[in-house]
Amino acid sequence: MPAKGKHRRPKSQRLTRSIAVAGTGGAALALPLMGAAGAHAATGQSVSEKAVQSVPVAAKTATEKATQKKGAANTATVRTYSVRAGDYLSKIADEQHVTGGWKKLYSDNREAVGSDPSLIHPGLKLTLGKKAAARTEKPASADRSTSSEKSSSSSDTTTATRSGESAGSSSGFTLPVSGATVGTGYHVAGSMWSSGYHTGVDFVVPTGTPLKAVGAGTVVSAGWGGAYGNQVVIKLADGYYAQYAHLSSLSVSSGQTVTEGQQVGLSGATGNVTGPHLHFEIRTTPDYGSDVDPVAYLRSKGVAVG
């Protein structure tokens, strides 16, 4: 037994080494695979991150381009027109192909034109296709301050003026200005007015002539009226409205009660005019387009005109 066992060689060590080699080889073989997988994963992650990062950049670029195109389109559709002699809103709207006609043109430029769309003057800038921006300069503030400065002295002038003038008719009405001749009459046709005719009557007087309330009433508007310049609108006792336009200064303020013959301001040439005069209207409402013949109205109250 011992001899037989003596000739045998144990193989456990070789087996162990083989396993170790195999294990080492397996590990060696595994390492490149793990490295390749890691590299592949890292590359995939990098590409994904770049793709995700590129999405908002592309979206932002597309948005900016769309905004630029929209702004360019708006700029292209908005135009400015300078009024020329002989122009009127309906003519401009037709020639410039304004969608909505002269009413849309007037609505977009109401602040620049004023309450009367028939009064526009050469050189006035109109916006076509979009509502005009608000005006930064308003002469009304300066005119109101001038009016307030003169209010104390005008009260004395009013008293002297009224005492030296006739008391008007027995019905409590009088002329808006004394000793004046009528220039442009009521309903005179003309292409310079959007309505197609003159909506009031013009009394030819020099700048600074006192203007009077034709009857007792309440001032509903006193200030800048666009093409009308400085204006005063009075709601008379009978429900009609008297408008005085193109004044050089105002003697009353909105909400004030006036009596027949009381001074409301001084004549001038503010707004859309070619010279000093009083533009006088009688209306059934305070709005443009409700005019009636002012001369016929005054005569119906017993006031002699012309």
Helices and strands as residue ranges (DSSP letters): H 2-6, H 12-77, E 79-82, H 89-95, H 101-108, H 110-113, E 125-128, H 139-163, E 181-182, E 201-204, E 210-212, E 217-224, E 230-236, E 241-247, E 249-250, E 257-258, E 263-266, E 278-283, E 291-292, H 294-300
